[in-house]
């Protein structure tokens, strides 16, 4: 026990919702773990914040390796491989749920009484080894479309997550050379991901020859 106040005593989503009402220009980024949450709930929370804040929300997607945190959920810390495999599925499901609404789905036609074109709001019906979701997410896009994804994990697995999904990366280097080195590793991870996409998309054409 300690006589100091806890660092994070309040739910970050509730705190950021309050901040969103009193601000106009700052981004609102919260950390929620892919280890002890569900994709649908996380997608709904951040999409709601994004709409409320008029497109200023971001999600720092991390895995959890702290056994004390796991105990709060009556669980245990899985292996690093399992945690990151789950994280990949988790982020993909969240992004797919955010994309449930196709472009032009929102109508807001008062005269005809049409809120949205339901043919453009579709279930995702995706699942993997650890997670699945039917969807759709019944929250319309914000001004920015989808919340921005951030990533703060280190190591090869964290760099892979950053290269695949993140638009922003947290880092804590101790000097400029190490900061530059980390930046290059993140960039290379993103380049590797683009190369993987090109190869994957080219396979059907190559196999048909």
N, CA, C and O of each residue as an XYZ file, in Angstrom:
836
protein
N       0.845     -1.198      0.000
C       0.000      0.000      0.000
C       0.881      1.248      0.000
O       2.044      1.211      0.401
N       0.295      2.351     -0.460
C       1.018      3.612     -0.514
C       0.103      4.745     -0.098
O      -1.118      4.643     -0.216
N       0.691      5.820      0.387
C      -0.131      6.963      0.769
C      -0.254      7.974     -0.362
O      -0.797      9.064     -0.180
N       0.256      7.600     -1.533
C       0.137      8.473     -2.700
C      -1.115      8.116     -3.508
O      -1.528      6.957     -3.529
N      -1.710      9.095     -4.163
C      -2.906      8.801     -4.970
C      -2.539      7.953     -6.187
O      -1.418      8.063     -6.683
N      -3.441      7.119     -6.680
C      -3.150      6.311     -7.878
C      -2.986      7.198     -9.100
O      -3.550      8.290     -9.175
N      -2.203      6.712    -10.057
C      -1.944      7.494    -11.258
C      -3.148      7.526    -12.197
O      -3.374      8.530    -12.873
N      -3.914      6.455    -12.247
C      -5.042      6.383    -13.183
C      -6.299      5.937    -12.443
O      -6.756      4.810    -12.633
N      -6.863      6.798    -11.606
C      -8.003      6.376    -10.800
C      -9.329      6.345    -11.541
O     -10.271      5.693    -11.089
N      -9.424      7.044    -12.684
C     -10.698      7.169    -13.378
C     -10.665      6.451    -14.724
O      -9.605      6.262    -15.321
N     -11.836      6.062    -15.181
C     -11.949      5.444    -16.500
C     -11.555      6.472    -17.562
O     -12.137      7.556    -17.598
N     -10.586      6.164    -18.424
C     -10.109      7.163    -19.388
C     -11.168      7.584    -20.400
O     -11.168      8.733    -20.842
N     -12.066      6.684    -20.776
C     -13.078      7.034    -21.766
C     -14.068      8.044    -21.210
O     -14.507      8.948    -21.921
N     -14.422      7.891    -19.931
C     -15.314      8.862    -19.308
C     -14.621     10.215    -19.175
O     -15.221     11.258    -19.436
N     -13.358     10.188    -18.769
C     -12.612     11.436    -18.615
C     -12.476     12.162    -19.949
O     -12.649     13.379    -20.013
N     -12.166     11.425    -21.016
C     -11.996     12.056    -22.320
C     -13.315     12.564    -22.888
O     -13.331     13.551    -23.623
N     -14.411     11.905    -22.559
C     -15.719     12.393    -23.005
C     -16.023     13.751    -22.390
O     -16.554     14.638    -23.059
N     -15.686     13.911    -21.122
C     -15.870     15.204    -20.460
C     -14.956     16.259    -21.085
O     -15.382     17.386    -21.339
N     -13.696     15.886    -21.331
C     -12.742     16.809    -21.936
C     -13.189     17.213    -23.337
O     -13.001     18.359    -23.746
N     -13.786     16.261    -24.080
C     -14.231     16.545    -25.448
C     -15.257     17.667    -25.491
O     -15.275     18.466    -26.427
N     -16.111     17.725    -24.476
C     -17.148     18.753    -24.447
C     -16.580     20.145    -24.197
O     -17.190     21.142    -24.585
N     -15.425     20.221    -23.556
C     -14.863     21.509    -23.160
C     -13.720     21.961    -24.066
O     -13.130     23.013    -23.820
N     -13.394     21.196    -25.100
C     -12.289     21.534    -25.991
C     -12.727     21.439    -27.441
O     -13.798     20.912    -27.746
N     -11.891     21.953    -28.331
C     -12.233     21.921    -29.749
C     -11.092     21.419    -30.646
O     -11.350     20.908    -31.736
N      -9.848     21.557    -30.205
C      -8.730     21.324    -31.120
C      -7.780     20.215    -30.716
O      -7.027     19.732    -31.561
N      -7.781     19.796    -29.482
C      -6.806     18.784    -29.053
C      -7.291     17.379    -29.389
O      -8.490     17.102    -29.393
N      -6.331     16.496    -29.672
C      -6.661     15.092    -29.879
C      -6.871     14.387    -28.547
O      -6.294     14.778    -27.532
N      -7.687     13.364    -28.554
C      -8.062     12.644    -27.333
C      -7.714     11.172    -27.508
O      -8.436     10.428    -28.172
N      -6.595     10.756    -26.904
C      -6.093      9.394    -27.088
C      -6.095      8.661    -25.751
O      -5.592      9.171    -24.750
N      -6.658      7.475    -25.746
C      -6.683      6.651    -24.535
C      -6.069      5.291    -24.837
O      -6.117      4.811    -25.970
N      -5.493      4.680    -23.811
C      -4.930      3.336    -23.918
C      -5.938      2.319    -23.424
O      -6.405      2.401    -22.288
N      -6.276      1.359    -24.272
C      -7.101      0.223    -23.862
C      -6.430     -1.047    -24.366
O      -6.003     -1.119    -25.518
N      -6.340     -2.030    -23.508
C      -5.615     -3.258    -23.816
C      -6.418     -4.184    -24.727
O      -7.643     -4.270    -24.639
N      -5.688     -4.872    -25.602
C      -6.308     -5.907    -26.430
C      -6.359     -7.246    -25.710
O      -6.913     -8.213    -26.234
N      -5.789     -7.309    -24.523
C      -5.693     -8.578    -23.797
C      -6.923     -8.860    -22.946
O      -7.394     -9.997    -22.903
N      -7.451     -7.841    -22.268
C      -8.567     -8.052    -21.343
C      -9.778     -7.194    -21.688
O     -10.472     -6.697    -20.801
N     -10.026     -7.026    -22.988
C     -11.215     -6.333    -23.468
C     -11.811     -7.118    -24.623
O     -11.262     -8.138    -25.037
N     -12.934     -6.642    -25.141
C     -13.580     -7.256    -26.301
C     -13.611     -6.252    -27.450
O     -13.845     -5.065    -27.220
N     -13.382     -6.702    -28.676
C     -13.322     -5.779    -29.812
C     -14.582     -4.931    -29.987
O     -14.486     -3.738    -30.276
N     -15.748     -5.529    -29.818
C     -16.973     -4.762    -30.057
C     -17.099     -3.603    -29.078
O     -17.454     -2.491    -29.471
N     -16.810     -3.858    -27.803
C     -16.911     -2.797    -26.807
C     -15.904     -1.691    -27.069
O     -16.240     -0.510    -26.976
N     -14.666     -2.064    -27.397
C     -13.638     -1.059    -27.670
C     -14.011     -0.255    -28.916
O     -13.864      0.967    -28.931
N     -14.489     -0.932    -29.952
C     -14.898     -0.230    -31.169
C     -16.023      0.757    -30.871
O     -16.013      1.881    -31.373
N     -16.976      0.348    -30.068
C     -18.113      1.217    -29.743
C     -17.666      2.409    -28.900
O     -18.095      3.537    -29.146
N     -16.807      2.167    -27.908
C     -16.364      3.248    -27.038
C     -15.616      4.329    -27.817
O     -15.899      5.518    -27.666
N     -14.670      3.914    -28.643
C     -13.867      4.907    -29.359
C     -14.647      5.565    -30.501
O     -14.429      6.738    -30.804
N     -15.546      4.821    -31.130
C     -16.353      5.430    -32.191
C     -17.289      6.467    -31.600
O     -17.491      7.527    -32.194
N     -17.865      6.180    -30.439
C     -18.734      7.143    -29.772
C     -17.952      8.402    -29.396
O     -18.426      9.519    -29.601
N     -16.741      8.211    -28.840
C     -15.909      9.358    -28.489
C     -15.533     10.155    -29.726
O     -15.463     11.383    -29.679
N     -15.292      9.465    -30.831
C     -14.917     10.142    -32.071
C     -16.058     11.013    -32.581
O     -15.826     12.127    -33.049
N     -17.282     10.515    -32.493
C     -18.442     11.289    -32.927
C     -18.674     12.472    -31.992
O     -18.903     13.593    -32.446
N     -18.613     12.218    -30.686
C     -18.835     13.277    -29.701
C     -17.806     14.394    -29.842
O     -18.137     15.569    -29.685
N     -16.559     14.031    -30.138
C     -15.474     15.014    -30.235
C     -15.310     15.583    -31.643
O     -14.390     16.363    -31.890
N     -16.191     15.201    -32.564
C     -16.120     15.654    -33.955
C     -14.808     15.243    -34.615
O     -14.171     16.034    -35.311
N     -14.414     13.983    -34.381
C     -13.272     13.420    -35.091
C     -11.931     13.701    -34.465
O     -10.976     14.005    -35.180
N     -11.824     13.609    -33.137
C     -10.553     13.881    -32.465
C     -10.074     12.708    -31.617
O      -9.182     12.880    -30.786
N     -10.644     11.526    -31.807
C     -10.331     10.397    -30.938
C      -9.246      9.509    -31.521
O      -9.120      9.363    -32.737
N      -8.456      8.911    -30.612
C      -7.441      7.945    -31.003
C      -7.341      6.838    -29.979
O      -7.605      7.050    -28.796
N      -6.959      5.652    -30.432
C      -6.836      4.487    -29.558
C      -5.396      4.028    -29.536
O      -4.829      3.707    -30.580
N      -4.792      3.993    -28.349
C      -3.473      3.406    -28.166
C      -3.667      1.923    -27.844
O      -4.007      1.561    -26.718
N      -3.450      1.083    -28.837
C      -3.697     -0.353    -28.706
C      -2.456     -1.049    -28.156
O      -1.401     -1.034    -28.792
N      -2.577     -1.652    -26.990
C      -1.449     -2.321    -26.352
C      -1.867     -3.692    -25.849
O      -3.052     -3.965    -25.657
N      -0.878     -4.551    -25.638
C      -1.128     -5.817    -24.949
C      -0.769     -5.634    -23.475
O      -0.065     -4.691    -23.116
N      -1.252     -6.531    -22.633
C      -0.999     -6.440    -21.193
C      -0.181     -7.631    -20.734
O      -0.539     -8.777    -21.007
N       0.922     -7.364    -20.035
C       1.788     -8.442    -19.545
C       1.926     -8.421    -18.027
O       2.736     -9.161    -17.469
N       1.150     -7.587    -17.360
C       1.240     -7.430    -15.914
C       0.290     -8.399    -15.213
O      -0.921     -8.346    -15.427
N       0.833     -9.279    -14.380
C      -0.003    -10.275    -13.712
C      -0.977     -9.635    -12.732
O      -2.087    -10.136    -12.550
N      -0.577     -8.525    -12.095
C      -1.494     -7.839    -11.184
C      -2.715     -7.325    -11.937
O      -3.832     -7.381    -11.424
N      -2.506     -6.826    -13.148
C      -3.639     -6.377    -13.970
C      -4.504     -7.560    -14.376
O      -5.731     -7.468    -14.376
N      -3.868     -8.664    -14.721
C      -4.627     -9.857    -15.103
C      -5.499    -10.343    -13.961
O      -6.618    -10.805    -14.185
N      -4.993    -10.241    -12.727
C      -5.752    -10.696    -11.567
C      -7.043     -9.913    -11.379
O      -8.009    -10.431    -10.817
N      -7.067     -8.665    -11.845
C      -8.299     -7.878    -11.747
C      -9.422     -8.473    -12.586
O     -10.600     -8.232    -12.322
N      -9.054     -9.241    -13.584
C     -10.032     -9.863    -14.466
C     -10.175    -11.356    -14.176
O     -10.810    -12.084    -14.939
N      -9.580    -11.809    -13.064
C      -9.643    -13.224    -12.724
C      -8.964    -14.095    -13.748
O      -9.389    -15.223    -14.001
N      -7.901    -13.569    -14.343
C      -7.240    -14.272    -15.428
C      -5.742    -14.345    -15.177
O      -5.267    -14.025    -14.088
N      -5.015    -14.762    -16.182
C      -3.569    -14.864    -16.100
C      -2.974    -14.242    -17.348
O      -3.680    -14.012    -18.330
N      -1.693    -13.971    -17.315
C      -1.015    -13.405    -18.477
C      -0.653    -14.526    -19.443
O       0.061    -15.463    -19.086
N      -1.148    -14.420    -20.654
C      -0.848    -15.420    -21.672
C       0.573    -15.234    -22.185
O       1.231    -14.246    -21.859
N       1.036    -16.161    -22.971
C       2.367    -16.051    -23.559
C       2.422    -14.843    -24.488
O       1.396    -14.350    -24.955
N       3.626    -14.384    -24.741
C       3.790    -13.225    -25.617
C       3.250    -13.506    -27.008
O       2.628    -12.640    -27.623
N       3.485    -14.713    -27.506
C       2.974    -15.084    -28.825
C       1.462    -14.993    -28.869
O       0.900    -14.427    -29.806
N       0.794    -15.548    -27.859
C      -0.662    -15.524    -27.830
C      -1.197    -14.104    -27.697
O      -2.179    -13.744    -28.347
N      -0.554    -13.297    -26.859
C      -1.023    -11.926    -26.655
C      -0.951    -11.123    -27.943
O      -1.857    -10.343    -28.236
N       0.103    -11.301    -28.707
C       0.230    -10.518    -29.936
C      -0.612    -11.091    -31.071
O      -1.094    -10.337    -31.916
N      -0.795    -12.394    -31.107
C      -1.721    -12.960    -32.089
C      -3.136    -12.438    -31.834
O      -3.853    -12.071    -32.765
N      -3.520    -12.411    -30.569
C      -4.828    -11.863    -30.209
C      -4.930    -10.381    -30.561
O      -5.976     -9.914    -31.011
N      -3.832     -9.641    -30.351
C      -3.837     -8.212    -30.655
C      -4.087     -7.955    -32.134
O      -4.831     -7.039    -32.484
N      -3.473     -8.754    -33.007
C      -3.703     -8.602    -34.444
C      -5.178     -8.819    -34.773
O      -5.774     -8.014    -35.489
N      -5.766     -9.885    -34.262
C      -7.180    -10.143    -34.510
C      -8.041     -9.022    -33.946
O      -8.998     -8.579    -34.581
N      -7.697     -8.576    -32.762
C      -8.468     -7.555    -32.056
C      -8.528     -6.260    -32.879
O      -9.607     -5.720    -33.123
N      -7.373     -5.777    -33.297
C      -7.312     -4.511    -34.038
C      -8.034     -4.636    -35.374
O      -8.743     -3.717    -35.784
N      -7.859     -5.760    -36.052
C      -8.537     -5.948    -37.334
C     -10.053     -5.947    -37.166
O     -10.770     -5.386    -37.995
N     -10.542     -6.572    -36.100
C     -11.979     -6.584    -35.853
C     -12.488     -5.177    -35.533
O     -13.537     -4.766    -36.030
N     -11.750     -4.446    -34.708
C     -12.158     -3.082    -34.360
C     -12.221     -2.214    -35.613
O     -13.193     -1.487    -35.816
N     -11.195     -2.285    -36.449
C     -11.197     -1.479    -37.664
C     -12.330     -1.882    -38.604
O     -12.927     -1.029    -39.262
N     -12.624     -3.172    -38.668
C     -13.716     -3.633    -39.515
C     -15.063     -3.143    -38.990
O     -15.931     -2.753    -39.770
N     -15.234     -3.164    -37.679
C     -16.469     -2.646    -37.086
C     -16.602     -1.154    -37.339
O     -17.697     -0.671    -37.627
N     -15.505     -0.419    -37.235
C     -15.542      1.012    -37.556
C     -15.950      1.246    -39.004
O     -16.545      2.273    -39.331
N     -15.628      0.291    -39.866
C     -15.962      0.430    -41.285
C     -17.294     -0.180    -41.670
O     -17.556     -0.393    -42.854
N     -18.144     -0.466    -40.688
C     -19.444     -1.079    -40.973
C     -20.311     -0.205    -41.879
O     -21.133     -0.700    -42.650
N     -20.105      1.102    -41.764
C     -20.895      2.038    -42.567
C     -20.144      2.355    -43.861
O     -19.017      2.848    -43.823
N     -20.762      2.074    -44.989
C     -20.164      2.430    -46.261
C     -20.332      3.931    -46.517
O     -21.142      4.595    -45.870
N     -19.574      4.439    -47.448
C     -19.679      5.853    -47.797
C     -21.088      6.154    -48.297
O     -21.631      5.422    -49.124
N     -21.668      7.222    -47.796
C     -23.006      7.608    -48.216
C     -24.128      6.927    -47.452
O     -25.300      7.102    -47.785
N     -23.778      6.145    -46.423
C     -24.816      5.439    -45.664
C     -25.687      6.403    -44.858
O     -26.895      6.200    -44.736
N     -25.076      7.441    -44.315
C     -25.819      8.412    -43.523
C     -26.633      9.327    -44.434
O     -26.075      9.969    -45.324
N     -27.948      9.392    -44.217
C     -28.834     10.202    -45.043
C     -29.365     11.429    -44.301
O     -29.309     12.542    -44.823
N     -29.879     11.227    -43.084
C     -30.461     12.311    -42.290
C     -31.464     13.117    -43.110
O     -31.475     14.347    -43.074
N     -32.304     12.399    -43.847
C     -33.326     13.022    -44.696
C     -34.595     13.218    -43.869
O     -35.374     12.283    -43.682
N     -34.796     14.433    -43.378
C     -35.938     14.707    -42.500
C     -37.251     14.583    -43.253
O     -38.221     14.050    -42.714
N     -37.300     15.058    -44.468
C     -38.554     15.051    -45.231
C     -39.065     13.644    -45.492
O     -40.262     13.379    -45.376
N     -38.156     12.744    -45.845
C     -38.581     11.369    -46.134
C     -38.542     10.480    -44.898
O     -39.022      9.347    -44.922
N     -37.966     11.002    -43.817
C     -37.883     10.216    -42.589
C     -36.834      9.124    -42.638
O     -36.927      8.146    -41.896
N     -35.829      9.274    -43.506
C     -34.776      8.262    -43.647
C     -33.519      8.728    -42.915
O     -32.924      9.747    -43.265
N     -33.128      7.974    -41.903
C     -31.924      8.284    -41.142
C     -30.676      7.805    -41.863
O     -29.683      8.526    -41.956
N     -30.737      6.580    -42.372
C     -29.580      5.999    -43.040
C     -30.027      4.951    -44.041
O     -31.115      4.387    -43.924
N     -29.186      4.699    -45.015
C     -29.409      3.642    -45.993
C     -28.932      2.331    -45.381
O     -27.732      2.065    -45.313
N     -29.880      1.518    -44.938
C     -29.514      0.310    -44.210
C     -28.791     -0.714    -45.083
O     -28.122     -1.606    -44.561
N     -28.918     -0.598    -46.399
C     -28.196     -1.497    -47.294
C     -26.696     -1.209    -47.296
O     -25.900     -2.025    -47.760
N     -26.318     -0.037    -46.770
C     -24.909      0.339    -46.711
C     -24.329      0.207    -45.306
O     -23.214      0.660    -45.046
N     -25.083     -0.412    -44.405
C     -24.595     -0.696    -43.049
C     -24.652     -2.209    -42.880
O     -25.733     -2.777    -42.722
N     -23.506     -2.856    -42.912
C     -23.482     -4.307    -43.040
C     -22.694     -4.982    -41.914
O     -21.718     -4.427    -41.408
N     -23.133     -6.197    -41.528
C     -22.346     -6.987    -40.564
C     -20.975     -7.302    -41.133
O     -20.783     -7.336    -42.349
N     -20.011     -7.535    -40.225
C     -18.671     -7.865    -40.701
C     -18.437     -9.374    -40.744
O     -17.714     -9.875    -41.605
N     -19.061    -10.097    -39.799
C     -18.970    -11.567    -39.780
C     -17.533    -12.064    -39.917
O     -17.217    -12.843    -40.816
N     -16.677    -11.606    -39.024
C     -15.271    -11.995    -39.064
C     -14.880    -12.710    -37.777
O     -15.409    -12.414    -36.706
N     -13.971    -13.632    -37.891
C     -13.489    -14.342    -36.717
C     -12.137    -14.955    -36.967
O     -11.751    -15.201    -38.110
N     -11.417    -15.200    -35.886
C     -10.097    -15.795    -35.990
C      -9.906    -16.863    -34.945
O     -10.867    -17.505    -34.521
N      -8.695    -17.054    -34.534
C      -8.357    -18.087    -33.559
C      -8.858    -17.734    -32.163
O      -9.245    -18.616    -31.396
N      -8.850    -16.447    -31.837
C      -9.186    -16.009    -30.482
C     -10.486    -15.212    -30.393
O     -11.168    -15.259    -29.369
N     -10.835    -14.485    -31.444
C     -11.917    -13.511    -31.357
C     -12.791    -13.549    -32.599
O     -12.371    -14.009    -33.660
N     -14.017    -13.055    -32.447
C     -14.914    -12.919    -33.589
C     -15.959    -11.855    -33.273
O     -16.170    -11.495    -32.115
N     -16.602    -11.361    -34.317
C     -17.675    -10.389    -34.136
C     -18.594    -10.412    -35.345
O     -18.148    -10.550    -36.484
N     -19.875    -10.274    -35.078
C     -20.858    -10.241    -36.150
C     -21.055     -8.830    -36.667
O     -21.028     -8.602    -37.876
N     -21.256     -7.865    -35.751
C     -21.510     -6.497    -36.163
C     -22.893     -6.348    -36.792
O     -23.696     -7.276    -36.703
N     -23.196     -5.232    -37.414
C     -22.339     -4.055    -37.565
C     -22.320     -3.193    -36.308
O     -23.068     -3.432    -35.361
N     -21.462     -2.199    -36.319
C     -21.430     -1.210    -35.249
C     -22.392     -0.089    -35.631
O     -22.224      0.549    -36.671
N     -23.383      0.148    -34.805
C     -24.452      1.069    -35.189
C     -24.167      2.506    -34.759
O     -25.021      3.176    -34.178
N     -22.963      2.960    -35.051
C     -22.570      4.345    -34.800
C     -22.000      4.897    -36.100
O     -21.093      4.288    -36.669
N     -22.494      6.015    -36.584
C     -22.033      6.543    -37.873
C     -20.601      7.049    -37.807
O     -20.077      7.277    -36.716
N     -19.963      7.229    -38.954
C     -18.610      7.770    -38.975
C     -18.577      9.208    -38.464
O     -19.563      9.939    -38.555
N     -17.425      9.596    -37.928
C     -17.218     10.978    -37.510
C     -16.662     11.772    -38.689
O     -16.567     11.271    -39.809
N     -16.298     13.019    -38.408
C     -15.707     13.846    -39.452
C     -14.390     13.275    -39.983
O     -14.052     13.491    -41.147
N     -13.644     12.550    -39.148
C     -12.384     11.968    -39.617
C     -12.558     10.533    -40.115
O     -11.588      9.906    -40.540
N     -13.762     10.019    -40.068
C     -14.032      8.673    -40.568
C     -13.890      7.620    -39.493
O     -14.878      7.009    -39.085
N     -12.664      7.400    -39.027
C     -12.387      6.432    -37.971
C     -11.397      7.023    -36.977
O     -10.608      7.895    -37.339
N     -11.427      6.560    -35.728
C     -10.394      6.980    -34.776
C      -8.999      6.588    -35.272
O      -8.842      5.636    -36.036
N      -8.011      7.328    -34.830
C      -6.618      7.068    -35.198
C      -6.047      6.023    -34.248
O      -6.310      6.059    -33.046
N      -5.271      5.097    -34.786
C      -4.655      4.058    -33.960
C      -3.213      4.429    -33.633
O      -2.438      4.817    -34.507
N      -2.876      4.299    -32.360
C      -1.528      4.508    -31.867
C      -0.994      3.180    -31.321
O      -1.761      2.255    -31.055
N       0.321      3.099    -31.157
C       0.923      1.880    -30.639
C       2.127      2.242    -29.777
O       2.888      3.148    -30.117
N       2.297      1.537    -28.665
C       3.353      1.899    -27.720
C       4.243      0.731    -27.318
O       5.125      0.896    -26.475
N       4.034     -0.431    -27.895
C       4.813     -1.591    -27.493
C       6.193     -1.597    -28.126
O       6.383     -1.073    -29.224
N       7.158     -2.190    -27.431
C       8.497     -2.330    -27.966
C       8.729     -3.725    -28.510
O       7.810     -4.543    -28.548
N       9.941     -3.994    -28.927
C      10.278     -5.324    -29.431
C       9.763     -5.545    -30.842
O       9.069     -4.698    -31.406
N      10.110     -6.687    -31.399
C       9.713     -6.999    -32.775
C       8.199     -7.078    -32.937
O       7.654     -6.621    -33.942
N       7.523     -7.657    -31.954
C       6.075     -7.794    -32.048
C       5.389     -6.435    -32.035
O       4.453     -6.198    -32.799
N       5.862     -5.534    -31.156
C       5.302     -4.197    -31.108
C       5.553     -3.414    -32.384
O       4.680     -2.683    -32.852
N       6.754     -3.568    -32.951
C       7.074     -2.896    -34.204
C       6.190     -3.401    -35.341
O       5.801     -2.637    -36.223
N       5.880     -4.690    -35.310
C       5.008     -5.242    -36.344
C       3.605     -4.654    -36.240
O       3.000     -4.297    -37.251
N       3.092     -4.553    -35.018
C       1.780     -3.928    -34.827
C       1.798     -2.490    -35.324
O       0.869     -2.045    -35.998
N       2.866     -1.764    -34.985
C       2.983     -0.369    -35.400
C       3.003     -0.254    -36.918
O       2.309      0.587    -37.489
N       3.798     -1.099    -37.571
C       3.904     -1.046    -39.021
C       2.614     -1.409    -39.723
O       2.310     -0.869    -40.787
N       1.855     -2.316    -39.140
C       0.614     -2.775    -39.762
C      -0.544     -1.809    -39.571
O      -1.324     -1.590    -40.497
N      -0.668     -1.222    -38.372
C      -1.906     -0.530    -38.045
C      -1.759      0.918    -37.586
O      -2.688      1.705    -37.766
N      -0.640      1.288    -37.009
C      -0.575      2.559    -36.285
C      -0.294      3.751    -37.194
O       0.467      3.664    -38.158
N      -0.932      4.861    -36.856
C      -0.624      6.147    -37.480
C       0.276      6.984    -36.575
O       0.866      7.970    -37.017
N       0.378      6.588    -35.313
C       1.258      7.261    -34.361
C       1.891      6.236    -33.443
O       1.255      5.246    -33.083
N       3.148      6.465    -33.058
C       3.878      5.506    -32.233
C       4.498      6.232    -31.047
O       5.173      7.249    -31.208
N       4.262      5.697    -29.857
C       4.905      6.225    -28.652
C       6.288      5.592    -28.505
O       6.465      4.400    -28.756
N       7.262      6.400    -28.097
C       8.609      5.880    -27.865
C       9.263      6.704    -26.764
O       8.889      7.853    -26.529
N      10.241      6.107    -26.094
C      10.928      6.815    -25.004
C      12.430      6.621    -25.095
O      13.034      6.088    -24.164
N      13.050      7.039    -26.195
C      14.514      6.926    -26.310
C      15.205      7.925    -25.387
O      14.635      8.946    -25.000
N      16.441      7.602    -25.049
C      17.193      8.446    -24.112
C      18.048      9.499    -24.805
O      18.519     10.432    -24.154
N      18.257      9.368    -26.112
C      19.057     10.354    -26.822
C      18.635     10.383    -28.285
O      17.858      9.542    -28.736
N      19.158     11.362    -29.020
C      18.759     11.553    -30.412
C      19.155     10.372    -31.306
O      18.336      9.947    -32.120
N      20.374      9.820    -31.193
C      20.719      8.678    -32.046
C      19.781      7.480    -31.869
O      19.372      6.859    -32.849
N      19.441      7.157    -30.610
C      18.537      6.028    -30.393
C      17.124      6.355    -30.886
O      16.400      5.462    -31.326
N      16.730      7.632    -30.814
C      15.419      8.035    -31.334
C      15.375      7.856    -32.849
O      14.383      7.371    -33.394
N      16.447      8.247    -33.521
C      16.524      8.081    -34.969
C      16.514      6.611    -35.358
O      15.878      6.223    -36.337
N      17.221      5.799    -34.588
C      17.272      4.363    -34.874
C      15.889      3.731    -34.722
O      15.480      2.904    -35.536
N      15.182      4.130    -33.674
C      13.843      3.584    -33.469
C      12.895      4.036    -34.580
O      12.068      3.260    -35.057
N      13.027      5.294    -34.982
C      12.204      5.801    -36.079
C      12.419      4.976    -37.348
O      11.463      4.640    -38.047
N      13.666      4.656    -37.637
C      13.962      3.881    -38.837
C      13.397      2.463    -38.737
O      12.953      1.903    -39.739
N      13.412      1.882    -37.537
C      12.843      0.549    -37.368
C      11.342      0.566    -37.602
O      10.799     -0.353    -38.216
N      10.663      1.604    -37.118
C       9.226      1.722    -37.337
C       8.936      1.902    -38.823
O       8.031      1.269    -39.366
N       9.701      2.758    -39.472
C       9.510      2.976    -40.908
C       9.738      1.695    -41.700
O       8.995      1.398    -42.635
N      10.771      0.936    -41.325
C      11.055     -0.302    -42.034
C       9.934     -1.310    -41.833
O       9.599     -2.064    -42.746
N       9.354     -1.324    -40.638
C       8.229     -2.214    -40.385
C       7.060     -1.870    -41.290
O       6.404     -2.763    -41.826
N       6.793     -0.578    -41.463
C       5.712     -0.153    -42.352
C       6.012     -0.520    -43.796
O       5.119     -0.948    -44.528
N       7.270     -0.353    -44.212
C       7.671     -0.714    -45.571
C       7.499     -2.207    -45.802
O       7.015     -2.628    -46.854
N       7.898     -3.012    -44.813
C       7.734     -4.460    -44.926
C       6.274     -4.833    -45.093
O       5.939     -5.743    -45.850
N       5.402     -4.119    -44.378
C       3.975     -4.383    -44.460
C       3.444     -4.068    -45.855
O       2.656     -4.837    -46.406
N       3.869     -2.942    -46.431
C       3.446     -2.580    -47.778
C       3.922     -3.631    -48.770
O       3.183     -4.013    -49.677
N       5.160     -4.101    -48.599
C       5.682     -5.138    -49.472
C       4.886     -6.423    -49.366
O       4.652     -7.103    -50.365
N       4.468     -6.757    -48.144
C       3.669     -7.956    -47.934
C       2.331     -7.831    -48.642
O       1.849     -8.797    -49.234
N       1.718     -6.635    -48.584
C       0.444     -6.416    -49.263
C       0.596     -6.591    -50.762
O      -0.248     -7.216    -51.405
N       1.660     -6.045    -51.322
C       1.876     -6.149    -52.763
C       2.033     -7.605    -53.172
O       1.451     -8.044    -54.164
N       2.829     -8.361    -52.397
C       3.039     -9.772    -52.707
C       1.736    -10.549    -52.598
O       1.414    -11.356    -53.470
N       0.985    -10.306    -51.525
C      -0.274    -11.020    -51.309
C      -1.271    -10.733    -52.412
O      -1.945    -11.639    -52.901
N      -1.366     -9.460    -52.808
C      -2.314     -9.091    -53.844
C      -1.897     -9.596    -55.213
O      -2.733     -9.752    -56.103
N      -0.621     -9.850    -55.383
C      -0.131    -10.312    -56.690
C      -0.238    -11.821    -56.861
O      -0.166    -12.325    -57.982
N      -0.409    -12.549    -55.753
C      -0.417    -14.007    -55.822
C      -1.470    -14.585    -56.767
O      -1.139    -15.465    -57.561
N      -2.734    -14.124    -56.716
C      -3.732    -14.706    -57.629
C      -3.332    -14.564    -59.088
O      -3.539    -15.477    -59.888
N      -2.754    -13.410    -59.435
C      -2.319    -13.186    -60.815
C      -1.169    -14.120    -61.176
O      -1.133    -14.678    -62.273
N      -0.221    -14.288    -60.236
C       0.914    -15.150    -60.502
C       0.483    -16.603    -60.641
O       0.989    -17.327    -61.499
N      -0.451    -17.031    -59.796
C      -0.880    -18.415    -59.831
C      -1.708    -18.749    -61.070
O      -1.797    -19.907    -61.477
N      -2.311    -17.718    -61.663
C      -3.150    -17.965    -62.843
C      -2.337    -18.083    -64.128
O      -2.873    -18.459    -65.170
N      -1.050    -17.765    -64.057
C      -0.219    -17.829    -65.261
C       0.168    -19.253    -65.610
O       0.868    -19.478    -66.597
